[in-house]
């Protein structure tokens, strides 16, 4: 199996490169070796690699900056994804793509299922939803995995921000009215590897699936768990979203219902707290 992996140096991509190594030849590409803003670069890469599976772990993820850089967000998260899908369809390759809880508005009181109507609140969410729709419209074989609150030992994420702030600030103020499930990059990679180890089933059962950690917390609860695991004593205050102004509005409820992927493939990510110690241990 030849696996083309985009975003190979990112937090999810680096975890995928390790997890997928036993399954075949992984060609992991970063921004320098595959420029998603250049559609010809995508075409040339496919012609050179001729993959059986394409895993798109690259994305524009600067949620607040996307409010000003909306065109760039859409070029990476929608236009480039559409080109990946077209190329995948032309050579009958399987495309695996990651989307986000931010396609929802967060007004539902229960976890979101795959059939719930999207209604993104910000430009980032709209760009990711456009990418989802481009994949479906292409007709390629695909899996779209919506995940949430992703973090890992590499890349920029909430965990690294909390660790840095805890060492430099007298106190931390973190919102306590947004709910979700922090999902480690390692757990996502393990689930994808488990799926690709079942090629016959994967060929028959593609589509849209939610893939996030079990359990629920708030950003404040996640921060408290990080500080506890690291033995840090920095005071932590709970605040409302309105007390922490940001450019992009966030959904209050980011919880995803993962029962469909469990029923179809027997895949279930562990509770969010179980993934935290391993990620912290991997940070040098």
Order of alpha helices (4+ residues) and beta strands (2+ residues): beta-alpha-beta-alpha-beta-alpha-alpha-beta-alpha-beta-beta-alpha-beta-beta-beta-alpha-alpha-beta-beta-alpha-beta-alpha-alpha
